[in-house]
Amino acid sequence: MTRLVPLALAAALCLGSVAPAGAARLDGFARCLSQRGATFYGAEWCPHCAKQIDDLDGSFRYVDYVECTVEEARCRDAGVRSYPTWTFSDGSRLTGRLSLQHLARKTGCSLRETTQGPAIIDVPPGGEASARGLPGAGGVQIIDVP
């Protein structure tokens, strides 16, 4: 039987490392937060800030973040008095750790998964050539499994 395995998965299996399952799943959501004007103000010593950052997993890097221990003037000018604080394009602000669902409702960003995990697809014998021509098959590796 022949199986289709995305190239990234095949490489990860060979190298023995796979990215955390949620890492890329929230990238689109985190980017959307920034695109919609949401800004997160926090402090490195703040445990609630750390938990909010963890909620977004590796995707937090896409969030517009202001570290108030470094950018004190920017936080003061924004009227930040407690951490964490989120500000939004409509001029509103919310304090405390917010659920991702709350952020989604406030910004209109979708929490729907924007990327799919690896898929392994059974291909009937002799179907390899037609499988290569399928849309999105550019990053696919065909391997034989006895």
RATA-V345504 format. One line per field, one symbol per residue. ss: DSSP state (2 for helix, 1 for strand, 0 for the rest). phi: phi as a letter, one per 40 degrees, with the letter a starting at -180 (. if undefined). psi: psi as a letter, one per 40 degrees, with the letter a starting at -180 (. if undefined). Layout:
ss->???
phi->???
psi->???
This chain:
ss->01111122222222200000000000222222222000111100002222222220222222011110000222222000000011100000111000022222222000000000000111100002222200002221111100
phi->.bbcbddccdcccccgbbcddcdccbdcccccdcccgcbbbabdccccccccccdcfccddcccbbcccbbdccccccgcbabcbbbbccgcabbgcbccccccccbgcccddcbbccbbbcbcdgcdccccccdgccbbbbbcbc
psi->iiihhiddddddddeehhiidedededddddddddeehhhhaidehdddddddddeaeedeeihhhheedgddddddefheiiihhiideeiiiiihiidddddddeeihehheiiiiihhhhiheedddddeiheedfhhhihh.
